Amino acid sequence: MTPLTTLLTARVGLTAILALVALSGGPSEAGAVSARVKMACAGDYFSYCSQHSPTSPAVRQCMRANGLKLSSRCVSALVAAGEVSKEEVSRRQAAK
């Protein structure tokens, strides 16, 4: 590995760790989301809602407001976790 490749690999790893830490809330925290949602929605969080603390009610409002922009991976994880219903996703897409 070249020094540049090593640096880039370390930077990507650090970014991933920071994303997980930023999105993590304590397991006893009310309304905490699953690890699957955190992993699937990390990019969407940083793209649209990183101005909000990941454990605040504001981040949920922000993600909901940006619902049509969220990746399909994130939406699928949110549906599977019961954070949003398939019906609401369908209704929003139809209203688009």
Backbone as CSV, one residue per row, in Angstrom:
resi,resn,N_x,N_y,N_z,CA_x,CA_y,CA_z,C_x,C_y,C_z
1,MET,0.835,-1.179,0.000,0.000,0.000,0.000,0.884,1.248,0.000
2,THR,0.479,2.207,-0.785,1.211,3.468,-0.798,0.766,4.307,0.398
3,PRO,1.567,5.281,0.782,1.151,6.135,1.907,-0.186,6.822,1.657
4,LEU,-0.451,7.225,0.424,-1.717,7.880,0.108,-2.881,6.908,0.269
5,THR,-2.725,5.686,-0.209,-3.776,4.677,-0.080,-4.039,4.376,1.390
6,THR,-2.983,4.270,2.161,-3.127,4.013,3.591,-3.878,5.150,4.263
7,LEU,-3.524,6.371,3.916,-4.191,7.537,4.486,-5.666,7.560,4.114
8,LEU,-5.970,7.293,2.849,-7.373,7.303,2.404,-8.175,6.190,3.069
9,THR,-7.570,5.017,3.207,-8.250,3.903,3.860,-8.538,4.245,5.317
10,ALA,-7.559,4.815,5.997,-7.754,5.212,7.394,-8.840,6.278,7.503
11,ARG,-8.841,7.203,6.568,-9.842,8.287,6.601,-11.255,7.742,6.402
12,VAL,-11.414,6.808,5.457,-12.726,6.203,5.217,-13.170,5.440,6.455
13,GLY,-12.246,4.683,7.059,-12.578,3.940,8.273,-12.982,4.862,9.406
14,LEU,-12.257,5.951,9.575,-12.570,6.912,10.623,-13.925,7.560,10.378
15,THR,-14.209,7.888,9.129,-15.503,8.481,8.787,-16.640,7.523,9.121
16,ALA,-16.461,6.251,8.805,-17.498,5.255,9.106,-17.711,5.130,10.613
17,ILE,-16.623,5.129,11.359,-16.738,5.036,12.816,-17.438,6.266,13.379
18,LEU,-17.064,7.443,12.888,-17.716,8.666,13.354,-19.202,8.670,13.022
19,ALA,-19.556,8.154,11.846,-20.966,8.088,11.465,-21.735,7.187,12.420
20,LEU,-21.147,6.054,12.757,-21.819,5.142,13.675,-21.952,5.750,15.062
21,VAL,-20.903,6.408,15.521,-20.966,7.049,16.843,-22.003,8.165,16.839
22,ALA,-22.014,8.945,15.776,-22.965,10.052,15.693,-24.401,9.567,15.691
23,LEU,-24.635,8.432,15.058,-26.000,7.922,14.959,-26.394,7.050,16.138
24,SER,-25.439,6.681,16.956,-25.767,5.762,18.040,-26.368,6.507,19.222
25,GLY,-27.319,5.881,19.788,-27.900,6.352,21.032,-27.834,5.192,21.995
26,GLY,-27.898,5.455,23.254,-27.862,4.371,24.218,-29.039,3.448,24.046
27,PRO,-28.855,2.161,24.329,-29.957,1.224,24.139,-31.142,1.510,25.056
28,SER,-30.916,2.208,26.142,-32.021,2.520,27.044,-32.738,3.801,26.639
29,GLU,-32.216,4.443,25.617,-32.800,5.706,25.177,-34.157,5.472,24.513
30,ALA,-35.143,6.214,24.933,-36.479,6.080,24.356,-36.440,6.453,22.880
31,GLY,-37.052,5.637,22.068,-37.129,5.935,20.650,-35.850,5.667,19.884
32,ALA,-34.907,4.922,20.447,-33.657,4.624,19.752,-33.956,3.752,18.535
33,VAL,-33.226,3.982,17.465,-33.430,3.205,16.249,-32.473,2.027,16.221
34,SER,-32.800,1.044,15.403,-31.997,-0.165,15.322,-30.671,0.084,14.618
35,ALA,-29.753,-0.841,14.820,-28.452,-0.766,14.158,-28.631,-0.819,12.640
36,ARG,-29.608,-1.599,12.170,-29.859,-1.693,10.729,-30.262,-0.339,10.155
37,VAL,-31.125,0.375,10.860,-31.550,1.701,10.407,-30.362,2.656,10.430
38,LYS,-29.571,2.609,11.485,-28.402,3.479,11.576,-27.464,3.268,10.402
39,MET,-27.199,2.002,10.084,-26.283,1.704,8.977,-26.897,2.105,7.625
40,ALA,-28.159,1.793,7.431,-28.811,2.064,6.150,-29.034,3.547,5.904
41,CYS,-29.204,4.317,6.974,-29.571,5.724,6.836,-28.438,6.700,7.144
42,ALA,-27.254,6.211,7.427,-26.145,7.097,7.794,-25.877,8.138,6.709
43,GLY,-25.812,7.707,5.471,-25.559,8.643,4.374,-26.663,9.677,4.227
44,ASP,-27.893,9.248,4.388,-29.024,10.169,4.292,-29.000,11.177,5.445
45,TYR,-28.660,10.688,6.628,-28.547,11.587,7.780,-27.521,12.679,7.487
46,PHE,-26.336,12.276,7.003,-25.295,13.271,6.747,-25.643,14.183,5.577
47,SER,-26.390,13.680,4.614,-26.778,14.505,3.464,-27.846,15.532,3.806
48,TYR,-28.794,15.159,4.670,-29.956,16.019,4.880,-30.153,16.540,6.301
49,CYS,-29.675,15.829,7.301,-30.084,16.166,8.668,-28.957,16.259,9.684
50,SER,-27.729,16.340,9.243,-26.611,16.327,10.194,-26.542,17.578,11.064
51,GLN,-27.323,18.578,10.753,-27.354,19.776,11.597,-28.085,19.494,12.910
52,HIS,-28.770,18.356,12.990,-29.506,17.968,14.186,-28.770,16.845,14.910
53,SER,-28.861,16.844,16.222,-28.306,15.744,16.998,-29.037,14.465,16.593
54,PRO,-28.302,13.374,16.381,-28.967,12.137,15.943,-29.936,11.561,16.969
55,THR,-29.866,12.000,18.198,-30.779,11.485,19.217,-31.925,12.440,19.523
56,SER,-32.004,13.529,18.773,-33.048,14.520,19.046,-34.320,14.235,18.252
57,PRO,-35.444,14.726,18.750,-36.684,14.612,17.973,-36.578,15.352,16.635
58,ALA,-35.739,16.374,16.580,-35.598,17.159,15.353,-35.048,16.326,14.201
59,VAL,-34.199,15.347,14.506,-33.651,14.534,13.418,-34.749,13.676,12.791
60,ARG,-35.658,13.181,13.590,-36.784,12.405,13.034,-37.662,13.295,12.160
61,GLN,-37.916,14.511,12.616,-38.712,15.446,11.815,-38.002,15.769,10.505
62,CYS,-36.693,15.961,10.579,-35.917,16.269,9.382,-35.942,15.111,8.397
63,MET,-35.742,13.898,8.890,-35.761,12.730,8.007,-37.145,12.569,7.370
64,ARG,-38.181,12.821,8.153,-39.549,12.729,7.619,-39.773,13.804,6.544
65,ALA,-39.275,15.010,6.795,-39.426,16.102,5.825,-38.666,15.811,4.529
66,ASN,-37.604,15.043,4.619,-36.799,14.699,3.442,-37.107,13.295,2.933
67,GLY,-38.238,12.761,3.343,-38.608,11.382,3.032,-38.494,10.994,1.570
68,LEU,-38.900,11.862,0.682,-38.856,11.527,-0.742,-37.431,11.502,-1.292
69,LYS,-36.495,12.095,-0.577,-35.100,12.121,-1.006,-34.294,10.957,-0.427
70,LEU,-34.837,10.270,0.564,-34.090,9.209,1.232,-33.820,8.044,0.284
71,SER,-32.691,7.401,0.490,-32.332,6.252,-0.339,-33.322,5.115,-0.104
72,SER,-33.462,4.263,-1.109,-34.384,3.128,-0.968,-33.906,2.191,0.137
73,ARG,-32.594,2.092,0.328,-32.044,1.259,1.397,-32.511,1.782,2.763
74,CYS,-32.449,3.085,2.948,-32.875,3.696,4.204,-34.379,3.505,4.400
75,VAL,-35.157,3.773,3.383,-36.618,3.639,3.488,-36.995,2.198,3.833
76,SER,-36.351,1.237,3.182,-36.638,-0.173,3.471,-36.325,-0.520,4.919
77,ALA,-35.208,-0.016,5.425,-34.840,-0.271,6.819,-35.834,0.388,7.770
78,LEU,-36.287,1.587,7.441,-37.266,2.286,8.276,-38.596,1.547,8.298
79,VAL,-39.009,1.015,7.154,-40.247,0.232,7.087,-40.100,-1.037,7.918
80,ALA,-38.983,-1.743,7.746,-38.748,-2.989,8.481,-38.714,-2.757,9.990
81,ALA,-38.234,-1.592,10.405,-38.144,-1.269,11.837,-39.454,-0.708,12.394
82,GLY,-40.434,-0.488,11.526,-41.707,0.053,11.983,-41.688,1.554,12.211
83,GLU,-40.666,2.227,11.700,-40.568,3.687,11.850,-41.527,4.405,10.901
84,VAL,-41.853,3.753,9.806,-42.778,4.302,8.812,-43.496,3.112,8.169
85,SER,-44.730,3.303,7.772,-45.484,2.203,7.164,-45.295,2.195,5.642
86,LYS,-45.503,1.031,5.060,-45.447,0.914,3.597,-46.516,1.804,2.971
87,GLU,-47.646,1.899,3.648,-48.748,2.715,3.137,-48.352,4.186,3.058
88,GLU,-47.666,4.660,4.102,-47.243,6.077,4.087,-46.222,6.317,2.984
89,VAL,-45.301,5.379,2.804,-44.307,5.520,1.737,-45.002,5.566,0.379
90,SER,-45.946,4.661,0.170,-46.693,4.626,-1.099,-47.492,5.898,-1.310
91,ARG,-48.144,6.368,-0.247,-48.950,7.587,-0.331,-48.081,8.795,-0.691
92,ARG,-46.926,8.909,-0.067,-46.027,10.027,-0.357,-45.490,9.964,-1.788
93,GLN,-45.158,8.755,-2.233,-44.646,8.626,-3.601,-45.727,8.951,-4.620
94,ALA,-46.948,8.559,-4.336,-48.055,8.834,-5.253,-48.346,10.336,-5.310
95,ALA,-48.174,11.028,-4.196,-48.457,12.456,-4.137,-47.343,13.282,-4.770
96,LYS,-46.243,12.651,-5.045,-45.065,13.345,-5.600,-45.369,13.899,-6.910
